[in-house]
Amino acid sequence: MIALERPAVLARFALLAGLDDAQPCLPLCEDAAAQLERREREDCGEEALAPLTAAAAALAFYRYALAQAGGLPGSFSAGDVRVTAGAANTAPARALWRESLAAAAPYLKDGEFLFRRVLP
């Protein structure tokens, strides 16, 4: 089992988000790293570091994109000028998270499965 390096997760997150100063987003990165560490397999070695770091950064970026989308102002008009907020597109961030999670899957415990009988 390995510990994810928070500065490395933050650096990757900054690249994804296009931020010069991502330090205010450190809590997002720490939460994402901790979540992946809890799911990490016991027998992980150093080969897991890069995919797990990338997955943590992608998860933090997805959460960042969701937070940004939730804070968009609505449309407003002032005289002849009308400003309309663009629809935030969180789909690419979610796709990046899913792709990163798939790459890290060999190093993570399987999720909870639920089997049910389907009744007619």
Long-range contacts (C-beta under 8 A, 24 or more apart in sequence): 1-40, 1-41, 1-42, 1-43, 1-44, 2-40, 2-44, 2-45, 2-46, 2-48, 2-49, 2-52, 3-37, 4-33, 4-36, 4-37, 4-49, 4-52, 4-53, 4-56, 5-49, 5-53, 6-30, 6-33, 8-53, 9-33, 9-53, 9-56, 9-57, 9-60, 10-57, 12-53, 12-54, 12-56, 12-57, 13-57, 13-60, 13-61, 13-64, 15-57, 16-57, 16-58, 16-61, 16-96, 17-61, 17-64, 25-60, 25-64, 28-60, 28-63, 28-64, 29-56, 29-57, 29-60, 31-60, 31-63, 32-56, 32-57, 32-59, 32-60, 32-63, 35-59, 36-104, 36-108, 39-108, 39-109, 39-111, 40-107, 40-108, 40-109, 41-107, 41-108, 41-109, 44-107, 48-104, 48-106, 48-107, 51-100, 51-103, 51-104, 51-106, 51-107, 52-104, 52-107, 52-108, 54-100, 54-103, 54-104, 55-97, 55-100, 55-101, 55-103, 55-104, 57-100, 58-93, 58-96, 58-97, 58-99, 58-100, 58-101, 59-97, 59-100, 59-101, 61-93, 61-96, 61-97, 62-90, 62-93, 62-94, 62-96, 62-97, 64-93, 65-90, 65-93, 65-94, 66-90, 66-93
